[in-house]
Amino acid sequence: MAMSARMFYAKRRKSVVVPVHPAISDDDEEDDDDVADPDYVPPSHNQDISCTSDTDPSAKRKRIQPVVEVLHENYSEDSEYSEDDDDNDGDDNVQPAVQDQRPRRSGKLAPRPTTWHKVDQNNTALPEYQHSAPDYIDMPFQYFIRYFDAQMISHITYQTNLYAAQKDINTTFSTNENEIMTFLAILIYMGVVELPSVEGYWAMETRVPQVANLMSSKRFRLLKRVIHFNDNTQIPGTSDRFFKVRPLFSFLNNAFRREPQTPKQSVDEVMVAYKGKTAGNLRQYIKNKPDKWGFKLFARGSEDGFIHDMVLYQGKTTLEAHDVPLTPEQIVLGATSQIVAVLASTMSSLTTTAIFADNFFTSMELVRYLRDQNCRYTGTARDNRIRNPPLKSIKEMEKKAVPRGTYDYVTSDDGILAVRWKDNRTVTLLSTDTGVEPMSSVIRYCSETKTKEPVSCPAVIRSYNANMGGIDKSDMLVHLYHTPMKSKRWYLRLFAYVIDVSITNAWVVYRRDSKALGVNGQSLKDFRIQVFRGASGQTSAKSSTRRSSSSTVESLTTSVYVPEPVRGHRSHTPNEAVCFDLSLFHAPVHAKRQTCKYCSRKGNIVRSNVVCRVCKVHLCMNSERNCFIGYHE
């Protein structure tokens, strides 16, 4: 008898429960976990859920229906729960989240009949987001500690000391908040300057002084082995499979939700890369993601890449472990529709917000639920979730005789627009935000004529494409400089993601402030380096805080960190956005004598012991010349 690949690999995929002993999944070894991707090919749909075909057998009859039609839908409960997506295949033995909370057929209300009309939507546009200009621009480290704050550092310090005592009651190990912050600074810098191995930062040939001068290699490896985030003795009795990192995400979500949100919010999946085996089936597989193997998160964010809320996916108990409980109205929704509803419930204002999501989340029930909450929604949809509106069938629209740009639309009696548009492929959308008009055009390449041609495009399509990329933008920014954290302890990879998303969100807010004040902000790399300096103590929190105009000027004897010159290398040059930002406190301080950055020329080197506390460059300031003013003008 032939054995399928699914049956064979199912034996290797064990359902891992939360460990009941502190030593389990907390290996003392810190060897990098280089595990290659298994030769596992997930099925194209969930085997446990029956899914209706995308092609409706009665599509031909629908095309001859009149423009206005009353549809008493043939409701199939199985089709509503087909939450699988061919772009989002997970482990087969992980059921959709909170599916067991859904009422059965006998206890569920029958769906209301829907009347469809050939009319367009004409909603008023949402107000544009206006970021309030701050009085000044903080130092990058101050933006970072808005989210990765002192409370989180104190929590990590306490749990690390507790975990070390749980492993060995006679241990002499002890750490404090300053050392944890220094450990954090090293990880942040490693995300910018990457080496093949951690030992390379202390090795003689590849030594990185910014890291090696802060902490010894032995102490860094020890902290990496014992760093912890939750009390293992509380594991028995919990259903939260992300128990070990849940406090970090709770702190982070509370901080992110406090930030003002933009009117356009998107909901999508995020993959945190992880190839190890110790996480069991918490590790998911999504074939069309850049990181195909890893932990799956659902996130809500603004169009500029700021993440406002996150949900960790762990199967049936996903929303049980989340800190936002389900309401009775949300329980009757589909499994993935519940994710959007929970993420929307933490928004500061539903009435002035539109949510954008893809066909993994969209259903008619979700759109109606959000409409009842006065929240707008736009999303691509699958045929088996939109209650059969009288649109041209996908089979008909994909014929070669049908040109690109062809579209069809209808609106339900409760204001839900259904649009079907042909581009390279046919796409279907549901929307309560934007209509079809005004029509515009997009440029597409035609393989027959070998030229680019304009293709007509409804307004709802352009709105969806313009506002759906917030989560993808945040994912891209996180991947530019990601914290290296290879370990057999699977939750350390999530700890690294917490650091990266905190820096990314801090940079997005910093850019908003810079734009509001008309200042050219720093790049993400320079911003991350400045966060490293603040976390490592090279720029103290006291000196990095902006003084008001009435504050007294600091003494000229105040010490300040200045990068040491290296022979054969260019001298330190600050970012122009920092040099000419008059909102920062540019004050002269005494330091070790070095070359003046402003007036020195080849063959005429002038040295000074006065340095700018913000720009970190030496400038002449005496009775003969004042380079300090000239440099900052």
Secondary structure, DSSP 8 states (H G I E B T S, - for coil): ----HHHHHHTT-------SSTTTT--S----------S----SS-TTS----SS-TTHHHHTTS-SSEEE-----HHHHT----TTS---TTS--TTGGGS--GGGS-----EEEES----------------SS---HHHHHTTTS-HHHHHHHHHHHHHHHHHH-TT------HHHHHHHHHHHHHHTTS--SSGGGGTSTTT--HHHHTTS-HHHHHHHHHH--SS-GGG-TT---TTTTTHHHHHHHHHHHHTS---SEEEEEEEEEE---STTGGGEEE-TTSSS-EEEEEEEEEETTS-EEEEEE--GGGHHHHSSS---HHHHTS-HHHHHHHHHHHT-S-STT-EEEE-TTT--HHHHHHHHHTT-EEEEE--GGGTT--S---HHHHTSTTS-TT-EEEEEETTS-EEEEEESSSEEEEEESS--S-S-EEEEEEETTTTEEEEEEE-HHHHHHHHHS-HHHHHHHHHHHS------SSTHHHHHHHHHHHHHHHHHHHHHHHHHHHT-----HHHHHHHHHHHHTTSS-HHHHS---TTS----TT---------TTS------HHHHT-TTS---EEEEEEEE-TTT-BTTB--EEEEEETTT--B--BSSS-BHHHHHH-
